[in-house]
C-alpha cells in the first residue's frame, strides 16, 4: 500500500519527465535552421574583408581564430552548419535576353576523417530551412538544387569516384560530373588550405570548377565542367547560395573551415555571346562531363605546325623570287636583234679565152 501511494505521488513527476523526453526528442529531429541566423560581420566590430557583408551563420557555424575565419562544423558527430548569403538573386530579371552569370571563390580546409566534406549549394526559397544534421552535407535534398560537392567519403551509390573528389549534383546527391582531386596531387581532407574557383557563363551554359592551393594562382584548366541552363531551371525565382558541411555519418568529428568567400554576379547580353571562362572546350555537344585534359605535347599538333611553317616558308620564298624577277627584268638591257633576211645569189658563166703568140707562149 505504501509503495502504491508513493507511485501515485510520483506520477505527475514521471509524466512531466516523459513529456520533457518526448519534447526533447521532437526538437532534436527538427532542422537546425530553427536557430536564428547570426551575421558573420557584426556591425559593432570591424568587418572581415575576406567575406561578403551579407553572409550569415546557421547551425554550428561559428567564428574562429579571433573572427578571421569560420568553422562550419564542430569536432563532434552529427554536427552541421551553413554559411548563407542572405541576399537572393535572380538568373532572369525580366529580360530574357540578358540572363545572369556568376563567379565565386572561397578558401577552405577540411581536417582528416571520413565526414561529408563541403558543399556549395544553390536553391530557390529558404535555403536555411533545409539545414539538417542527418542529411548529406547538412542539406535536405530537393529536386531543384545545384550542388558542387567537395566529398571526402566514398559512396558508390552516389557515383563517387573515390574519397577525394569534386562532384556536380543537380536535384540529388548522385553526381552528374566528377573530378578526381588526386590528379592534382591534392587531398581535400588533409587540413591544408585550398582555394576553389567556380564560374557559370549563361551564354554558353557552362559551369566550370577549378581547385588549387590557397597561395597559388588560378589554374588554367578546370578540374571538371558541366553544361546546364540555370536560367531555364529557375528563371525569375529568388535563388540563395550557401556553403554547408556536416558529419552526418555519425562516425567522424571532421572540422570544415572557410577562410574567405566572395560571390559576384554579372549580366552579359546573349548578342555578345561571350566565350567560356576558359576558351578550351571541356564539354561535348550533349553537355556531359569531360574531366580536365592533361597538358602535354601532341604529335599531331607538332606535325601540323611543321607543315604549316613549311608551307608559309615556301609561300614567302615564291613571293620573294617573283618580286626579284620583276625588279631584275626592269633593269636589264638586251642587245638589239635584227631580223635575218635571205640574200639572193646569182651565178654567171664566164668564158675564158687563151691566146697564143707566134712563139707558142700563152697570153
SERODREN-493952 format. One record per residue (C-alpha): residue number from 0; z, y, x. Coordinates in steps of 0.25 Angstrom, whole numbers, plus 5000, padded with zeros to 4 digits. Example, Ala and Ser with C-alpha at 12.3 -4.5 7.8 and 13.67 -1.06 7.14 Angstrom:
BEGIN
(0, (5031, 4982, 5049))
(1, (5029, 4996, 5055))
END
This chain:
BEGIN
(0, (5000, 5000, 5000))
(1, (5003, 5009, 5011))
(2, (4990, 5006, 5018))
(3, (4983, 5009, 5005))
(4, (4990, 5022, 5004))
(5, (4986, 5027, 5018))
(6, (4972, 5023, 5015))
(7, (4971, 5032, 5003))
(8, (4978, 5043, 5010))
(9, (4967, 5042, 5021))
(10, (4955, 5040, 5012))
(11, (4952, 5055, 5012))
(12, (4952, 5056, 5027))
(13, (4943, 5043, 5028))
(14, (4934, 5049, 5018))
(15, (4933, 5062, 5026))
(16, (4931, 5055, 5039))
(17, (4920, 5047, 5033))
(18, (4913, 5059, 5027))
(19, (4914, 5066, 5041))
(20, (4908, 5054, 5047))
(21, (4896, 5053, 5038))
(22, (4894, 5069, 5039))
(23, (4894, 5068, 5054))
(24, (4884, 5056, 5053))
(25, (4875, 5064, 5044))
(26, (4875, 5077, 5053))
(27, (4872, 5068, 5065))
(28, (4859, 5064, 5058))
(29, (4855, 5078, 5055))
(30, (4845, 5085, 5064))
(31, (4851, 5092, 5076))
(32, (4844, 5105, 5072))
(33, (4854, 5108, 5061))
(34, (4861, 5115, 5072))
(35, (4858, 5130, 5073))
(36, (4847, 5133, 5084))
(37, (4852, 5141, 5096))
(38, (4843, 5151, 5103))
(39, (4840, 5148, 5117))
(40, (4840, 5163, 5121))
(41, (4853, 5169, 5115))
(42, (4851, 5184, 5113))
(43, (4865, 5186, 5119))
(44, (4861, 5181, 5132))
(45, (4849, 5182, 5142))
(46, (4837, 5175, 5136))
(47, (4831, 5163, 5144))
(48, (4817, 5168, 5149))
(49, (4813, 5153, 5150))
(50, (4813, 5151, 5135))
(51, (4807, 5158, 5123))
(52, (4816, 5166, 5115))
(53, (4814, 5159, 5102))
(54, (4819, 5145, 5107))
(55, (4832, 5139, 5101))
(56, (4840, 5127, 5104))
(57, (4843, 5116, 5094))
(58, (4851, 5103, 5095))
(59, (4857, 5100, 5108))
(60, (4848, 5110, 5115))
(61, (4857, 5120, 5123))
(62, (4856, 5130, 5135))
(63, (4860, 5125, 5148))
(64, (4860, 5130, 5163))
(65, (4866, 5143, 5158))
(66, (4856, 5145, 5148))
(67, (4844, 5143, 5157))
(68, (4839, 5130, 5150))
(69, (4841, 5121, 5138))
(70, (4846, 5107, 5137))
(71, (4839, 5101, 5125))
(72, (4848, 5088, 5125))
(73, (4862, 5085, 5129))
(74, (4865, 5073, 5138))
(75, (4869, 5064, 5126))
(76, (4862, 5055, 5117))
(77, (4855, 5060, 5105))
(78, (4855, 5074, 5110))
(79, (4843, 5082, 5105))
(80, (4839, 5097, 5106))
(81, (4828, 5107, 5103))
(82, (4822, 5120, 5109))
(83, (4816, 5126, 5097))
(84, (4806, 5138, 5097))
(85, (4811, 5145, 5084))
(86, (4799, 5153, 5083))
(87, (4788, 5145, 5076))
(88, (4773, 5148, 5078))
(89, (4760, 5144, 5071))
(90, (4748, 5138, 5076))
(91, (4739, 5145, 5066))
(92, (4743, 5160, 5062))
(93, (4734, 5161, 5050))
(94, (4721, 5162, 5060))
(95, (4715, 5148, 5060))
(96, (4706, 5152, 5072))
(97, (4718, 5156, 5081))
(98, (4728, 5145, 5082))
(99, (4740, 5145, 5091))
(100, (4741, 5139, 5105))
(101, (4753, 5137, 5113))
(102, (4759, 5135, 5127))
(103, (4773, 5131, 5130))
(104, (4780, 5127, 5143))
(105, (4794, 5122, 5146))
(106, (4802, 5117, 5157))
(107, (4812, 5105, 5155))
(108, (4819, 5094, 5161))
(109, (4824, 5080, 5156))
(110, (4835, 5072, 5162))
(111, (4833, 5058, 5165))
(112, (4835, 5048, 5154))
(113, (4828, 5042, 5142))
(114, (4829, 5053, 5132))
(115, (4817, 5058, 5124))
(116, (4813, 5070, 5133))
(117, (4808, 5083, 5128))
(118, (4798, 5087, 5116))
(119, (4791, 5100, 5114))
(120, (4789, 5099, 5099))
(121, (4781, 5108, 5089))
(122, (4783, 5106, 5074))
(123, (4782, 5115, 5061))
(124, (4794, 5119, 5053))
(125, (4808, 5118, 5058))
(126, (4808, 5110, 5071))
(127, (4823, 5111, 5073))
(128, (4825, 5103, 5061))
(129, (4818, 5091, 5068))
(130, (4828, 5090, 5079))
(131, (4836, 5077, 5079))
(132, (4844, 5069, 5089))
(133, (4838, 5056, 5085))
(134, (4823, 5060, 5085))
(135, (4814, 5059, 5097))
(136, (4815, 5071, 5106))
(137, (4825, 5076, 5095))
(138, (4814, 5080, 5085))
(139, (4811, 5073, 5072))
(140, (4796, 5070, 5072))
(141, (4787, 5074, 5060))
(142, (4773, 5073, 5058))
(143, (4769, 5087, 5063))
(144, (4775, 5090, 5076))
(145, (4769, 5091, 5090))
(146, (4778, 5086, 5102))
(147, (4776, 5086, 5117))
(148, (4786, 5075, 5122))
(149, (4791, 5074, 5136))
(150, (4796, 5060, 5134))
(151, (4806, 5053, 5143))
(152, (4807, 5040, 5135))
(153, (4797, 5029, 5134))
(154, (4793, 5025, 5119))
(155, (4781, 5016, 5117))
(156, (4781, 5019, 5102))
(157, (4779, 5034, 5105))
(158, (4767, 5031, 5114))
(159, (4775, 5035, 5126))
(160, (4769, 5033, 5140))
(161, (4782, 5032, 5147))
(162, (4795, 5039, 5148))
(163, (4789, 5051, 5155))
(164, (4778, 5057, 5147))
(165, (4774, 5068, 5138))
(166, (4768, 5066, 5125))
(167, (4762, 5073, 5113))
(168, (4767, 5070, 5099))
(169, (4761, 5074, 5086))
(170, (4769, 5070, 5074))
(171, (4776, 5059, 5080))
(172, (4782, 5055, 5094))
(173, (4771, 5046, 5097))
(174, (4764, 5053, 5108))
(175, (4749, 5056, 5106))
(176, (4747, 5061, 5120))
(177, (4755, 5057, 5132))
(178, (4756, 5062, 5146))
(179, (4763, 5054, 5158))
(180, (4773, 5063, 5165))
(181, (4774, 5053, 5176))
(182, (4759, 5056, 5180))
(183, (4765, 5070, 5184))
(184, (4775, 5064, 5193))
(185, (4786, 5070, 5183))
(186, (4797, 5064, 5175))
(187, (4801, 5070, 5162))
(188, (4816, 5066, 5163))
(189, (4819, 5067, 5178))
(190, (4827, 5080, 5175))
(191, (4816, 5088, 5183))
(192, (4812, 5101, 5177))
(193, (4798, 5100, 5171))
(194, (4789, 5110, 5164))
(195, (4779, 5108, 5153))
(196, (4767, 5116, 5148))
(197, (4761, 5113, 5134))
(198, (4749, 5121, 5129))
(199, (4741, 5120, 5116))
(200, (4728, 5126, 5114))
(201, (4724, 5128, 5100))
(202, (4709, 5130, 5102))
(203, (4707, 5117, 5110))
(204, (4719, 5110, 5102))
(205, (4724, 5105, 5115))
(206, (4739, 5102, 5119))
(207, (4742, 5101, 5134))
(208, (4755, 5097, 5141))
(209, (4758, 5100, 5155))
(210, (4770, 5096, 5164))
(211, (4775, 5099, 5177))
(212, (4787, 5103, 5185))
(213, (4794, 5116, 5182))
(214, (4791, 5122, 5195))
(215, (4776, 5118, 5195))
(216, (4764, 5126, 5189))
(217, (4758, 5122, 5176))
(218, (4749, 5109, 5178))
(219, (4734, 5110, 5176))
(220, (4733, 5097, 5169))
(221, (4741, 5093, 5156))
(222, (4749, 5080, 5156))
(223, (4744, 5077, 5142))
(224, (4736, 5084, 5132))
(225, (4733, 5082, 5117))
(226, (4723, 5088, 5107))
(227, (4730, 5093, 5094))
(228, (4727, 5104, 5084))
(229, (4741, 5110, 5081))
(230, (4735, 5122, 5073))
(231, (4729, 5112, 5063))
(232, (4742, 5104, 5064))
(233, (4752, 5115, 5060))
(234, (4742, 5127, 5056))
(235, (4751, 5139, 5052))
(236, (4764, 5132, 5051))
(237, (4776, 5136, 5059))
(238, (4778, 5128, 5071))
(239, (4790, 5126, 5080))
(240, (4791, 5121, 5094))
(241, (4803, 5116, 5102))
(242, (4807, 5107, 5113))
(243, (4816, 5095, 5109))
(244, (4823, 5083, 5116))
(245, (4833, 5072, 5112))
(246, (4840, 5059, 5117))
(247, (4836, 5052, 5104))
(248, (4836, 5038, 5110))
(249, (4851, 5039, 5111))
(250, (4851, 5033, 5125))
(251, (4849, 5046, 5134))
(252, (4856, 5058, 5138))
(253, (4844, 5065, 5143))
(254, (4844, 5080, 5144))
(255, (4832, 5088, 5141))
(256, (4831, 5103, 5146))
(257, (4822, 5114, 5145))
(258, (4821, 5126, 5155))
(259, (4811, 5135, 5149))
(260, (4801, 5135, 5137))
(261, (4790, 5145, 5133))
(262, (4781, 5144, 5121))
(263, (4768, 5152, 5119))
(264, (4758, 5153, 5108))
(265, (4744, 5159, 5110))
(266, (4733, 5161, 5100))
(267, (4718, 5159, 5104))
(268, (4707, 5160, 5095))
(269, (4698, 5148, 5093))
(270, (4686, 5156, 5096))
(271, (4691, 5158, 5111))
(272, (4693, 5143, 5111))
(273, (4702, 5143, 5124))
(274, (4702, 5131, 5133))
(275, (4713, 5122, 5135))
(276, (4725, 5126, 5144))
(277, (4719, 5116, 5154))
(278, (4704, 5116, 5154))
(279, (4702, 5102, 5158))
(280, (4702, 5093, 5145))
(281, (4713, 5083, 5142))
(282, (4709, 5078, 5128))
(283, (4698, 5070, 5123))
(284, (4690, 5074, 5111))
(285, (4700, 5068, 5101))
(286, (4712, 5075, 5107))
(287, (4718, 5063, 5113))
(288, (4727, 5064, 5124))
(289, (4722, 5064, 5138))
(290, (4732, 5063, 5149))
(291, (4732, 5072, 5162))
(292, (4720, 5070, 5171))
(293, (4724, 5068, 5185))
(294, (4718, 5077, 5195))
(295, (4708, 5070, 5205))
(296, (4694, 5071, 5211))
(297, (4684, 5064, 5202))
(298, (4672, 5058, 5210))
(299, (4662, 5062, 5199))
(300, (4667, 5076, 5199))
(301, (4665, 5077, 5214))
(302, (4651, 5071, 5213))
(303, (4647, 5081, 5202))
(304, (4652, 5092, 5211))
(305, (4644, 5087, 5223))
(306, (4631, 5086, 5214))
(307, (4634, 5100, 5208))
(308, (4636, 5106, 5222))
(309, (4623, 5099, 5228))
(310, (4615, 5104, 5216))
(311, (4620, 5118, 5218))
(312, (4617, 5118, 5233))
(313, (4602, 5113, 5230))
(314, (4600, 5123, 5220))
(315, (4605, 5134, 5229))
(316, (4596, 5129, 5241))
(317, (4584, 5129, 5232))
(318, (4586, 5143, 5227))
(319, (4588, 5148, 5242))
(320, (4575, 5141, 5246))
(321, (4568, 5146, 5235))
(322, (4572, 5161, 5237))
(323, (4569, 5159, 5252))
(324, (4555, 5154, 5249))
(325, (4553, 5166, 5241))
(326, (4558, 5176, 5251))
(327, (4550, 5170, 5263))
(328, (4537, 5170, 5255))
(329, (4538, 5185, 5253))
(330, (4540, 5188, 5267))
(331, (4529, 5178, 5274))
(332, (4515, 5183, 5277))
(333, (4504, 5173, 5277))
(334, (4490, 5176, 5285))
(335, (4479, 5179, 5276))
(336, (4469, 5168, 5273))
(337, (4455, 5169, 5272))
(338, (4447, 5160, 5263))
(339, (4437, 5151, 5271))
(340, (4423, 5154, 5267))
(341, (4411, 5144, 5270))
(342, (4401, 5148, 5281))
(343, (4387, 5145, 5280))
(344, (4379, 5140, 5292))
(345, (4364, 5139, 5293))
(346, (4357, 5130, 5302))
(347, (4343, 5134, 5308))
(348, (4334, 5126, 5316))
(349, (4329, 5133, 5329))
(350, (4317, 5128, 5337))
(351, (4318, 5129, 5352))
(352, (4304, 5130, 5360))
(353, (4304, 5127, 5374))
(354, (4292, 5133, 5382))
(355, (4288, 5128, 5396))
(356, (4280, 5137, 5406))
(357, (4269, 5132, 5414))
(358, (4278, 5127, 5425))
(359, (4285, 5118, 5414))
(360, (4298, 5126, 5414))
(361, (4305, 5128, 5401))
(362, (4307, 5142, 5396))
END
